[in-house]
Amino acid sequence: MAKRIGLLTSGVDCGGLNAVIRAVTMRAHSACGRKVLGIRNGSMGLLRQPPDAENLDPWRLGAEMMRLGAILGTTNRGDPIAFPMPDGSLRDRSREVIDAYHALRLDALIGVGGDGSFAILRRLAQQGGLPLVAIPKTIETMSATARFSVGYILRLRLQSRRSTGCSRLRRATTASWCSR
């Protein structure tokens, strides 16, 4: 049985997310022989019962690239560690996210997001012992999460026809989740 990778986008929707979704899916499928499950609306998809996820077909994603907004959806609300309840209280729902990860039979999780998203995903990964690969999504050059990010590389590409940043990010990301 092929290993399964969960992919979610988190934070504010931005240009380039569909390209990342497609690149991860194509690379996982062709280079590693892995299946990718797209988790809808970030961690909110893992809080639903059953978890809101779909199998990503690498060949179908070409047509999806033209859509505006992340094809998986994204959210910057609903921190599962301090989830806002209707009565105004906060509840720790991290166990539900970890249980959903296991219910989907995932072998690793890839999160695309910014510093806030990664703080949450890192805590969930540590708490549940989940293998996590983080793909930074920011245009800030001084991000605490990584030297290269999706937004930063897209900006480099606009400034120059040749960018070594993309190949470095691709090599680093592929090396970390193909070897698991």
N, CA and C atoms as an extended XYZ file, in Angstrom:
540
Properties=species:S:1:pos:R:3:atomname:S:1:resname:S:1:resid:I:1 pbc="F F F"
N         0.841       -1.182        0.000 N   MET     1
C         0.000        0.000        0.000 CA  MET     1
C         0.889        1.250        0.000 C   MET     1
N         0.579        2.189       -0.875 N   ALA     2
C         1.357        3.423       -0.964 CA  ALA     2
C         1.166        4.258        0.293 C   ALA     2
N         2.237        4.906        0.699 N   LYS     3
C         2.130        5.789        1.851 CA  LYS     3
C         1.283        6.992        1.488 C   LYS     3
N         0.638        7.548        2.512 N   ARG     4
C        -0.291        8.659        2.293 CA  ARG     4
C         0.206        9.906        3.009 C   ARG     4
N         0.178       11.002        2.283 N   ILE     5
C         0.588       12.291        2.818 CA  ILE     5
C        -0.640       13.185        2.865 C   ILE     5
N        -0.852       13.848        3.987 N   GLY     6
C        -1.907       14.844        4.102 CA  GLY     6
C        -1.330       16.207        3.766 C   GLY     6
N        -2.074       17.024        3.032 N   LEU     7
C        -1.632       18.365        2.648 CA  LEU     7
C        -2.719       19.350        3.014 C   LEU     7
N        -2.352       20.374        3.782 N   LEU     8
C        -3.325       21.413        4.108 CA  LEU     8
C        -2.700       22.781        3.936 C   LEU     8
N        -3.547       23.749        3.570 N   THR     9
C        -3.116       25.137        3.470 CA  THR     9
C        -3.755       25.893        4.620 C   THR     9
N        -2.977       26.789        5.208 N   SER    10
C        -3.444       27.473        6.393 CA  SER    10
C        -3.106       28.954        6.293 C   SER    10
N        -3.831       29.762        7.030 N   GLY    11
C        -3.595       31.207        6.995 CA  GLY    11
C        -4.446       31.850        5.917 C   GLY    11
N        -4.059       33.039        5.504 N   VAL    12
C        -4.797       33.808        4.513 CA  VAL    12
C        -4.542       33.228        3.118 C   VAL    12
N        -5.580       33.189        2.302 N   ASP    13
C        -5.453       32.722        0.927 CA  ASP    13
C        -4.546       33.683        0.160 C   ASP    13
N        -3.715       33.149       -0.721 N   CYS    14
C        -2.822       34.010       -1.508 CA  CYS    14
C        -2.464       33.308       -2.809 C   CYS    14
N        -1.972       34.094       -3.744 N   GLY    15
C        -1.528       33.558       -5.018 CA  GLY    15
C        -0.393       32.571       -4.808 C   GLY    15
N        -0.355       31.542       -5.600 N   GLY    16
C         0.714       30.558       -5.529 CA  GLY    16
C         0.353       29.291       -4.772 C   GLY    16
N        -0.747       29.312       -4.003 N   LEU    17
C        -1.096       28.115       -3.227 CA  LEU    17
C        -1.448       26.931       -4.130 C   LEU    17
N        -2.184       27.184       -5.201 N   ASN    18
C        -2.537       26.079       -6.100 CA  ASN    18
C        -1.301       25.493       -6.768 C   ASN    18
N        -0.326       26.342       -7.071 N   ALA    19
C         0.923       25.852       -7.657 CA  ALA    19
C         1.668       24.965       -6.660 C   ALA    19
N         1.643       25.338       -5.387 N   VAL    20
C         2.287       24.519       -4.357 CA  VAL    20
C         1.545       23.194       -4.212 C   VAL    20
N         0.221       23.237       -4.184 N   ILE    21
C        -0.576       22.014       -4.060 CA  ILE    21
C        -0.254       21.070       -5.222 C   ILE    21
N        -0.218       21.613       -6.414 N   ARG    22
C         0.071       20.792       -7.593 CA  ARG    22
C         1.501       20.252       -7.552 C   ARG    22
N         2.468       21.104       -7.203 N   ALA    23
C         3.872       20.678       -7.169 CA  ALA    23
C         4.087       19.568       -6.143 C   ALA    23
N         3.527       19.729       -4.967 N   VAL    24
C         3.669       18.695       -3.933 CA  VAL    24
C         3.029       17.396       -4.403 C   VAL    24
N         1.839       17.490       -4.970 N   THR    25
C         1.128       16.297       -5.416 CA  THR    25
C         1.878       15.598       -6.546 C   THR    25
N         2.335       16.353       -7.525 N   MET    26
C         3.069       15.761       -8.651 CA  MET    26
C         4.361       15.107       -8.165 C   MET    26
N         5.101       15.805       -7.305 N   ARG    27
C         6.380       15.284       -6.828 CA  ARG    27
C         6.172       14.035       -5.957 C   ARG    27
N         5.190       14.090       -5.083 N   ALA    28
C         4.922       12.938       -4.211 CA  ALA    28
C         4.550       11.719       -5.044 C   ALA    28
N         3.740       11.942       -6.059 N   HIS    29
C         3.270       10.840       -6.899 CA  HIS    29
C         4.395       10.297       -7.779 C   HIS    29
N         5.094       11.170       -8.494 N   SER    30
C         6.073       10.696       -9.472 CA  SER    30
C         7.409       10.311       -8.857 C   SER    30
N         7.908       11.079       -7.892 N   ALA    31
C         9.232       10.802       -7.343 CA  ALA    31
C         9.199        9.823       -6.176 C   ALA    31
N         8.113        9.796       -5.441 N   CYS    32
C         8.078        8.998       -4.213 CA  CYS    32
C         7.033        7.898       -4.223 C   CYS    32
N         6.126        7.902       -5.205 N   GLY    33
C         5.067        6.905       -5.242 CA  GLY    33
C         4.084        7.027       -4.088 C   GLY    33
N         3.870        8.243       -3.623 N   ARG    34
C         2.979        8.489       -2.487 CA  ARG    34
C         1.648        9.048       -2.958 C   ARG    34
N         0.603        8.772       -2.193 N   LYS    35
C        -0.705        9.375       -2.436 CA  LYS    35
C        -0.820       10.614       -1.571 C   LYS    35
N        -1.512       11.623       -2.091 N   VAL    36
C        -1.697       12.862       -1.338 CA  VAL    36
C        -3.187       13.082       -1.101 C   VAL    36
N        -3.540       13.301        0.152 N   LEU    37
C        -4.906       13.658        0.521 CA  LEU    37
C        -4.926       15.145        0.829 C   LEU    37
N        -5.739       15.889        0.100 N   GLY    38
C        -5.897       17.314        0.359 CA  GLY    38
C        -6.912       17.508        1.466 C   GLY    38
N        -6.525       18.213        2.499 N   ILE    39
C        -7.415       18.476        3.631 CA  ILE    39
C        -8.045       19.839        3.409 C   ILE    39
N        -9.358       19.862        3.364 N   ARG    40
C       -10.079       21.095        3.057 CA  ARG    40
C       -10.090       22.060        4.244 C   ARG    40
N        -9.881       23.341        3.915 N   ASN    41
C        -9.980       24.448        4.874 CA  ASN    41
C        -9.064       24.301        6.085 C   ASN    41
N        -7.820       23.934        5.816 N   GLY    42
C        -6.813       23.861        6.865 CA  GLY    42
C        -7.175       22.888        7.966 C   GLY    42
N        -6.818       23.254        9.188 N   SER    43
C        -7.072       22.358       10.315 CA  SER    43
C        -8.570       22.178       10.573 C   SER    43
N        -9.395       23.086       10.060 N   MET    44
C       -10.848       22.928       10.214 CA  MET    44
C       -11.332       21.645        9.550 C   MET    44
N       -10.692       21.245        8.453 N   GLY    45
C       -11.059       19.998        7.785 CA  GLY    45
C       -10.795       18.777        8.651 C   GLY    45
N        -9.792       18.892        9.536 N   LEU    46
C        -9.486       17.785       10.445 CA  LEU    46
C       -10.402       17.774       11.668 C   LEU    46
N       -11.105       18.874       11.903 N   LEU    47
C       -12.041       18.931       13.028 CA  LEU    47
C       -13.427       18.416       12.652 C   LEU    47
N       -13.675       18.238       11.365 N   ARG    48
C       -14.985       17.737       10.932 CA  ARG    48
C       -15.045       16.222       11.112 C   ARG    48
N       -16.263       15.715       11.258 N   GLN    49
C       -16.486       14.281       11.397 CA  GLN    49
C       -17.368       13.805       10.265 C   GLN    49
N       -16.927       13.010        9.336 N   PRO    50
C       -15.555       12.544        9.174 CA  PRO    50
C       -14.664       13.675        8.669 C   PRO    50
N       -13.346       13.500        8.739 N   PRO    51
C       -12.438       14.557        8.272 CA  PRO    51
C       -12.721       14.903        6.810 C   PRO    51
N       -12.646       16.182        6.506 N   ASP    52
C       -12.950       16.679        5.156 CA  ASP    52
C       -11.677       16.665        4.315 C   ASP    52
N       -11.484       15.577        3.583 N   ALA    53
C       -10.279       15.399        2.773 CA  ALA    53
C       -10.641       14.713        1.469 C   ALA    53
N        -9.816       14.945        0.465 N   GLU    54
C       -10.023       14.301       -0.834 CA  GLU    54
C        -8.700       13.826       -1.404 C   GLU    54
N        -8.754       12.738       -2.155 N   ASN    55
C        -7.570       12.233       -2.824 CA  ASN    55
C        -7.215       13.186       -3.957 C   ASN    55
N        -5.976       13.666       -3.986 N   LEU    56
C        -5.558       14.588       -5.042 CA  LEU    56
C        -4.951       13.798       -6.193 C   LEU    56
N        -5.569       13.905       -7.337 N   ASP    57
C        -5.097       13.252       -8.549 CA  ASP    57
C        -4.158       14.226       -9.255 C   ASP    57
N        -2.884       13.866       -9.396 N   PRO    58
C        -1.937       14.819       -9.987 CA  PRO    58
C        -2.298       15.242      -11.405 C   PRO    58
N        -2.988       14.412      -12.142 N   TRP    59
C        -3.297       14.741      -13.533 CA  TRP    59
C        -4.516       15.649      -13.640 C   TRP    59
N        -5.378       15.644      -12.646 N   ARG    60
C        -6.556       16.513      -12.633 CA  ARG    60
C        -6.186       17.947      -12.229 C   ARG    60
N        -5.100       18.097      -11.504 N   LEU    61
C        -4.760       19.397      -10.932 CA  LEU    61
C        -4.357       20.450      -11.961 C   LEU    61
N        -3.996       20.058      -13.166 N   GLY    62
C        -3.631       21.034      -14.187 CA  GLY    62
C        -4.763       22.003      -14.481 C   GLY    62
N        -5.979       21.498      -14.627 N   ALA    63
C        -7.146       22.337      -14.911 CA  ALA    63
C        -7.513       23.186      -13.699 C   ALA    63
N        -7.276       22.679      -12.501 N   GLU    64
C        -7.622       23.398      -11.277 CA  GLU    64
C        -6.736       24.627      -11.056 C   GLU    64
N        -5.589       24.662      -11.704 N   MET    65
C        -4.636       25.764      -11.505 CA  MET    65
C        -5.221       27.116      -11.897 C   MET    65
N        -6.180       27.133      -12.773 N   MET    66
C        -6.731       28.399      -13.259 CA  MET    66
C        -7.748       29.005      -12.296 C   MET    66
N        -8.204       28.233      -11.312 N   ARG    67
C        -9.167       28.749      -10.344 CA  ARG    67
C        -8.518       29.778       -9.428 C   ARG    67
N        -9.304       30.756       -9.038 N   LEU    68
C        -8.827       31.725       -8.059 CA  LEU    68
C        -9.007       31.148       -6.668 C   LEU    68
N        -8.094       31.408       -5.797 N   GLY    69
C        -8.180       30.910       -4.429 CA  GLY    69
C        -7.669       29.483       -4.339 C   GLY    69
N        -7.236       29.118       -3.165 N   ALA    70
C        -6.700       27.774       -2.944 CA  ALA    70
C        -7.780       26.731       -3.208 C   ALA    70
N        -7.479       25.745       -4.039 N   ILE    71
C        -8.477       24.734       -4.387 CA  ILE    71
C        -8.888       23.908       -3.169 C   ILE    71
N        -8.042       23.845       -2.161 N   LEU    72
C        -8.396       23.124       -0.940 CA  LEU    72
C        -9.095       24.021        0.071 C   LEU    72
N        -9.080       25.319       -0.181 N   GLY    73
C        -9.595       26.251        0.806 CA  GLY    73
C        -8.566       26.432        1.909 C   GLY    73
N        -8.730       27.459        2.693 N   THR    74
C        -7.801       27.746        3.777 CA  THR    74
C        -8.537       28.522        4.852 C   THR    74
N        -7.963       28.586        6.012 N   THR    75
C        -8.584       29.361        7.085 CA  THR    75
C        -7.508       29.948        7.989 C   THR    75
N        -7.821       31.083        8.563 N   ASN    76
C        -6.931       31.654        9.575 CA  ASN    76
C        -7.694       31.813       10.895 C   ASN    76
N        -8.703       31.001       11.075 N   ARG    77
C        -9.506       31.004       12.301 CA  ARG    77
C        -9.597       29.586       12.853 C   ARG    77
N        -9.946       29.490       14.110 N   GLY    78
C       -10.216       28.186       14.690 CA  GLY    78
C        -8.990       27.416       15.115 C   GLY    78
N        -8.078       28.037       15.840 N   ASP    79
C        -6.920       27.351       16.394 CA  ASP    79
C        -7.405       26.151       17.207 C   ASP    79
N        -7.087       24.911       16.799 N   PRO    80
C        -7.609       23.749       17.506 CA  PRO    80
C        -7.093       23.619       18.942 C   PRO    80
N        -6.014       24.287       19.275 N   ILE    81
C        -5.474       24.222       20.634 CA  ILE    81
C        -6.259       25.142       21.566 C   ILE    81
N        -6.772       26.231       21.021 N   ALA    82
C        -7.622       27.161       21.780 CA  ALA    82
C        -8.812       27.516       20.897 C   ALA    82
N        -9.679       26.532       20.672 N   PHE    83
C       -10.787       26.685       19.732 CA  PHE    83
C       -11.928       27.481       20.374 C   PHE    83
N       -12.370       28.568       19.706 N   PRO    84
C       -13.469       29.372       20.271 CA  PRO    84
C       -14.811       28.642       20.170 C   PRO    84
N       -15.475       28.532       21.298 N   MET    85
C       -16.770       27.855       21.369 CA  MET    85
C       -17.886       28.903       21.311 C   MET    85
N       -19.123       28.488       20.981 N   PRO    86
C       -20.238       29.437       20.877 CA  PRO    86
C       -20.480       30.260       22.150 C   PRO    86
N       -20.170       29.693       23.308 N   ASP    87
C       -20.393       30.430       24.557 CA  ASP    87
C       -19.252       31.391       24.888 C   ASP    87
N       -18.259       31.498       23.996 N   GLY    88
C       -17.141       32.416       24.208 CA  GLY    88
C       -15.944       31.778       24.896 C   GLY    88
N       -16.088       30.565       25.372 N   SER    89
C       -14.961       29.880       26.018 CA  SER    89
C       -14.022       29.306       24.953 C   SER    89
N       -12.846       28.897       25.388 N   LEU    90
C       -11.868       28.262       24.505 CA  LEU    90
C       -11.711       26.810       24.926 C   LEU    90
N       -11.626       25.921       23.938 N   ARG    91
C       -11.524       24.493       24.215 CA  ARG    91
C       -10.366       23.892       23.443 C   ARG    91
N        -9.620       23.021       24.048 N   ASP    92
C        -8.519       22.329       23.380 CA  ASP    92
C        -9.100       21.164       22.583 C   ASP    92
N        -9.037       21.275       21.242 N   ARG    93
C        -9.555       20.225       20.363 CA  ARG    93
C        -8.426       19.531       19.609 C   ARG    93
N        -7.205       19.665       20.125 N   SER    94
C        -6.050       19.100       19.435 CA  SER    94
C        -6.149       17.579       19.305 C   SER    94
N        -6.721       16.910       20.299 N   ARG    95
C        -6.860       15.455       20.234 CA  ARG    95
C        -7.722       15.048       19.034 C   ARG    95
N        -8.741       15.849       18.711 N   GLU    96
C        -9.602       15.561       17.557 CA  GLU    96
C        -8.808       15.631       16.250 C   GLU    96
N        -7.909       16.612       16.147 N   VAL    97
C        -7.082       16.757       14.947 CA  VAL    97
C        -6.148       15.550       14.817 C   VAL    97
N        -5.531       15.166       15.913 N   ILE    98
C        -4.615       14.014       15.904 CA  ILE    98
C        -5.382       12.733       15.563 C   ILE    98
N        -6.563       12.567       16.122 N   ASP    99
C        -7.388       11.391       15.808 CA  ASP    99
C        -7.793       11.374       14.329 C   ASP    99
N        -8.102       12.553       13.762 N   ALA   100
C        -8.466       12.636       12.343 CA  ALA   100
C        -7.274       12.260       11.463 C   ALA   100
N        -6.081       12.706       11.843 N   TYR   101
C        -4.854       12.336       11.125 CA  TYR   101
C        -4.752       10.810       11.054 C   TYR   101
N        -4.957       10.152       12.190 N   HIS   102
C        -4.878        8.685       12.225 CA  HIS   102
C        -6.050        8.031       11.490 C   HIS   102
N        -7.230        8.623       11.574 N   ALA   103
C        -8.397        8.075       10.868 CA  ALA   103
C        -8.183        8.093        9.353 C   ALA   103
N        -7.468        9.095        8.863 N   LEU   104
C        -7.168        9.182        7.428 CA  LEU   104
C        -5.999        8.270        7.034 C   LEU   104
N        -5.391        7.609        8.008 N   ARG   105
C        -4.247        6.707        7.798 CA  ARG   105
C        -3.090        7.423        7.099 C   ARG   105
N        -2.771        8.617        7.592 N   LEU   106
C        -1.687        9.402        7.015 CA  LEU   106
C        -0.347        8.962        7.594 C   LEU   106
N         0.685        9.072        6.763 N   ASP   107
C         2.049        8.783        7.201 CA  ASP   107
C         2.832       10.052        7.480 C   ASP   107
N         2.361       11.185        6.956 N   ALA   108
C         3.014       12.477        7.177 CA  ALA   108
C         2.014       13.578        6.837 C   ALA   108
N         2.298       14.762        7.348 N   LEU   109
C         1.461       15.923        7.084 CA  LEU   109
C         2.331       17.043        6.541 C   LEU   109
N         1.866       17.671        5.466 N   ILE   110
C         2.535       18.845        4.914 CA  ILE   110
C         1.611       20.023        5.128 C   ILE   110
N         2.125       21.052        5.770 N   GLY   111
C         1.355       22.263        6.011 CA  GLY   111
C         1.959       23.432        5.258 C   GLY   111
N         1.122       24.194        4.588 N   VAL   112
C         1.560       25.403        3.886 CA  VAL   112
C         0.950       26.571        4.646 C   VAL   112
N         1.776       27.422        5.211 N   GLY   113
C         1.258       28.527        6.007 CA  GLY   113
C         2.363       29.446        6.488 C   GLY   113
N         2.004       30.313        7.401 N   GLY   114
C         2.948       31.279        7.943 CA  GLY   114
C         3.359       30.917        9.360 C   GLY   114
N         3.999       31.877       10.022 N   ASP   115
C         4.529       31.639       11.366 CA  ASP   115
C         3.453       31.177       12.360 C   ASP   115
N         2.283       31.819       12.348 N   GLY   116
C         1.211       31.443       13.279 CA  GLY   116
C         0.711       30.036       13.025 C   GLY   116
N         0.512       29.711       11.755 N   SER   117
C         0.057       28.362       11.392 CA  SER   117
C         1.073       27.318       11.822 C   SER   117
N         2.346       27.619       11.631 N   PHE   118
C         3.375       26.645       11.978 CA  PHE   118
C         3.521       26.458       13.475 C   PHE   118
N         3.268       27.500       14.247 N   ALA   119
C         3.306       27.349       15.702 CA  ALA   119
C         2.244       26.341       16.138 C   ALA   119
N         1.062       26.440       15.543 N   ILE   120
C        -0.031       25.521       15.864 CA  ILE   120
C         0.300       24.113       15.360 C   ILE   120
N         0.705       23.995       14.087 N   LEU   121
C         1.001       22.680       13.513 CA  LEU   121
C         2.159       21.999       14.243 C   LEU   121
N         3.171       22.774       14.638 N   ARG   122
C         4.307       22.200       15.348 CA  ARG   122
C         3.858       21.603       16.691 C   ARG   122
N         3.005       22.330       17.413 N   ARG   123
C         2.506       21.816       18.696 CA  ARG   123
C         1.672       20.550       18.498 C   ARG   123
N         0.833       20.547       17.457 N   LEU   124
C         0.028       19.351       17.167 CA  LEU   124
C         0.930       18.168       16.808 C   LEU   124
N         1.951       18.425       15.984 N   ALA   125
C         2.865       17.362       15.575 CA  ALA   125
C         3.629       16.810       16.775 C   ALA   125
N         4.082       17.691       17.649 N   GLN   126
C         4.799       17.236       18.839 CA  GLN   126
C         3.884       16.443       19.761 C   GLN   126
N         2.689       16.946       19.973 N   GLN   127
C         1.735       16.295       20.872 CA  GLN   127
C         1.341       14.910       20.358 C   GLN   127
N         1.125       14.799       19.040 N   GLY   128
C         0.664       13.530       18.474 CA  GLY   128
C         1.752       12.677       17.863 C   GLY   128
N         3.006       13.149       17.885 N   GLY   129
C         4.091       12.405       17.252 CA  GLY   129
C         3.908       12.284       15.747 C   GLY   129
N         3.407       13.358       15.116 N   LEU   130
C         3.110       13.336       13.683 CA  LEU   130
C         4.289       13.887       12.885 C   LEU   130
N         4.737       13.171       11.850 N   PRO   131
C         5.762       13.730       10.972 CA  PRO   131
C         5.185       14.937       10.228 C   PRO   131
N         5.865       16.064       10.291 N   LEU   132
C         5.369       17.305        9.703 CA  LEU   132
C         6.437       17.930        8.819 C   LEU   132
N         6.021       18.334        7.617 N   VAL   133
C         6.862       19.135        6.730 CA  VAL   133
C         6.151       20.466        6.567 C   VAL   133
N         6.880       21.555        6.789 N   ALA   134
C         6.306       22.891        6.706 CA  ALA   134
C         6.810       23.590        5.457 C   ALA   134
N         5.881       24.111        4.655 N   ILE   135
C         6.244       24.916        3.493 CA  ILE   135
C         5.810       26.346        3.812 C   ILE   135
N         6.777       27.229        4.051 N   PRO   136
C         6.441       28.602        4.439 CA  PRO   136
C         5.729       29.356        3.329 C   PRO   136
N         4.766       30.173        3.733 N   LYS   137
C         3.983       30.987        2.799 CA  LYS   137
C         3.999       32.421        3.331 C   LYS   137
N         4.980       33.175        2.897 N   THR   138
C         5.090       34.564        3.308 CA  THR   138
C         5.967       35.296        2.312 C   THR   138
N         5.819       36.601        2.215 N   ILE   139
C         6.704       37.378        1.354 CA  ILE   139
C         7.794       38.052        2.174 C   ILE   139
N         7.758       37.838        3.471 N   GLU   140
C         8.769       38.429        4.337 CA  GLU   140
C        10.107       37.746        4.110 C   GLU   140
N        11.173       38.529        4.002 N   THR   141
C        12.500       37.950        3.813 CA  THR   141
C        13.124       37.545        5.140 C   THR   141
N        12.586       38.013        6.228 N   MET   142
C        13.163       37.718        7.538 CA  MET   142
C        12.245       36.817        8.357 C   MET   142
N        11.523       35.945        7.712 N   SER   143
C        10.611       35.038        8.420 CA  SER   143
C        11.386       34.138        9.370 C   SER   143
N        10.811       33.904       10.523 N   ALA   144
C        11.449       33.033       11.508 CA  ALA   144
C        11.389       31.568       11.091 C   ALA   144
N        10.512       31.215       10.144 N   THR   145
C        10.310       29.805        9.814 CA  THR   145
C        11.305       29.258        8.801 C   THR   145
N        11.752       30.060        7.866 N   ALA   146
C        12.621       29.493        6.835 CA  ALA   146
C        13.344       30.575        6.059 C   ALA   146
N        14.394       30.137        5.391 N   ARG   147
C        15.172       31.048        4.561 CA  ARG   147
C        14.448       31.336        3.249 C   ARG   147
N        13.770       30.341        2.703 N   PHE   148
C        13.023       30.503        1.468 CA  PHE   148
C        11.568       30.164        1.723 C   PHE   148
N        10.658       30.860        1.044 N   SER   149
C         9.238       30.582        1.195 CA  SER   149
C         8.559       30.757       -0.147 C   SER   149
N         7.309       30.301       -0.225 N   VAL   150
C         6.571       30.380       -1.475 CA  VAL   150
C         6.462       31.830       -1.939 C   VAL   150
N         5.994       32.709       -1.097 N   GLY   151
C         5.836       34.107       -1.477 CA  GLY   151
C         7.152       34.765       -1.820 C   GLY   151
N         8.203       34.479       -1.062 N   TYR   152
C         9.517       35.057       -1.305 CA  TYR   152
C        10.078       34.576       -2.637 C   TYR   152
N         9.918       33.279       -2.917 N   ILE   153
C        10.414       32.739       -4.186 CA  ILE   153
C         9.631       33.303       -5.357 C   ILE   153
N         8.302       33.451       -5.216 N   LEU   154
C         7.515       34.053       -6.292 CA  LEU   154
C         7.979       35.478       -6.553 C   LEU   154
N         8.309       36.208       -5.490 N   ARG   155
C         8.807       37.562       -5.659 CA  ARG   155
C        10.164       37.546       -6.357 C   ARG   155
N        11.041       36.606       -6.005 N   LEU   156
C        12.329       36.479       -6.678 CA  LEU   156
C        12.144       36.197       -8.165 C   LEU   156
N        11.193       35.328       -8.469 N   ARG   157
C        10.945       34.983       -9.870 CA  ARG   157
C        10.489       36.196      -10.668 C   ARG   157
N         9.708       37.062      -10.044 N   LEU   158
C         9.272       38.270      -10.737 CA  LEU   158
C        10.440       39.228      -10.968 C   LEU   158
N        11.409       39.232      -10.049 N   GLN   159
C        12.554       40.125      -10.161 CA  GLN   159
C        13.609       39.578      -11.118 C   GLN   159
N        13.662       38.270      -11.283 N   SER   160
C        14.718       37.661      -12.078 CA  SER   160
C        14.163       36.470      -12.841 C   SER   160
N        14.666       36.234      -14.025 N   ARG   161
C        14.196       35.088      -14.801 CA  ARG   161
C        14.758       33.799      -14.239 C   ARG   161
N        15.834       33.883      -13.472 N   ARG   162
C        16.480       32.681      -12.952 CA  ARG   162
C        16.530       32.743      -11.435 C   ARG   162
N        15.973       31.733      -10.780 N   SER   163
C        15.952       31.717       -9.312 CA  SER   163
C        16.462       30.384       -8.804 C   SER   163
N        17.524       30.429       -8.020 N   THR   164
C        18.006       29.189       -7.408 CA  THR   164
C        17.180       28.848       -6.184 C   THR   164
N        16.426       29.804       -5.669 N   GLY   165
C        15.597       29.569       -4.488 CA  GLY   165
C        14.600       28.446       -4.703 C   GLY   165
N        13.967       28.413       -5.892 N   CYS   166
C        12.969       27.369       -6.164 CA  CYS   166
C        13.593       25.989       -6.119 C   CYS   166
N        14.751       25.826       -6.749 N   SER   167
C        15.353       24.500       -6.758 CA  SER   167
C        15.828       24.110       -5.369 C   SER   167
N        16.311       25.068       -4.570 N   ARG   168
C        16.715       24.753       -3.201 CA  ARG   168
C        15.517       24.321       -2.368 C   ARG   168
N        14.401       25.053       -2.481 N   LEU   169
C        13.193       24.691       -1.725 CA  LEU   169
C        12.695       23.328       -2.174 C   LEU   169
N        12.691       23.082       -3.489 N   ARG   170
C        12.200       21.810       -4.024 CA  ARG   170
C        13.065       20.651       -3.513 C   ARG   170
N        14.394       20.819       -3.553 N   ARG   171
C        15.290       19.755       -3.080 CA  ARG   171
C        15.107       19.506       -1.588 C   ARG   171
N        15.041       20.566       -0.801 N   ALA   172
C        14.911       20.421        0.646 CA  ALA   172
C        13.582       19.766        1.007 C   ALA   172
N        12.504       20.188        0.377 N   THR   173
C        11.185       19.650        0.690 CA  THR   173
C        11.105       18.189        0.251 C   THR   173
N        11.560       17.890       -0.954 N   THR   174
C        11.497       16.516       -1.464 CA  THR   174
C        12.328       15.591       -0.598 C   THR   174
N        13.515       16.025       -0.222 N   ALA   175
C        14.395       15.177        0.583 CA  ALA   175
C        13.740       14.827        1.907 C   ALA   175
N        13.043       15.781        2.521 N   SER   176
C        12.481       15.491        3.834 CA  SER   176
C        11.291       14.563        3.788 C   SER   176
N        10.414       14.634        2.799 N   TRP   177
C         9.255       13.741        2.843 CA  TRP   177
C         9.361       12.525        1.948 C   TRP   177
N        10.330       12.451        1.056 N   CYS   178
C        10.521       11.213        0.296 CA  CYS   178
C        11.238       10.175        1.143 C   CYS   178
N        12.041       10.630        2.100 N   SER   179
C        12.830        9.691        2.890 CA  SER   179
C        12.044        9.072        4.031 C   SER   179
N        10.831        9.560        4.298 N   ARG   180
C        10.062        9.025        5.433 CA  ARG   180
C         9.375        7.739        5.080 C   ARG   180
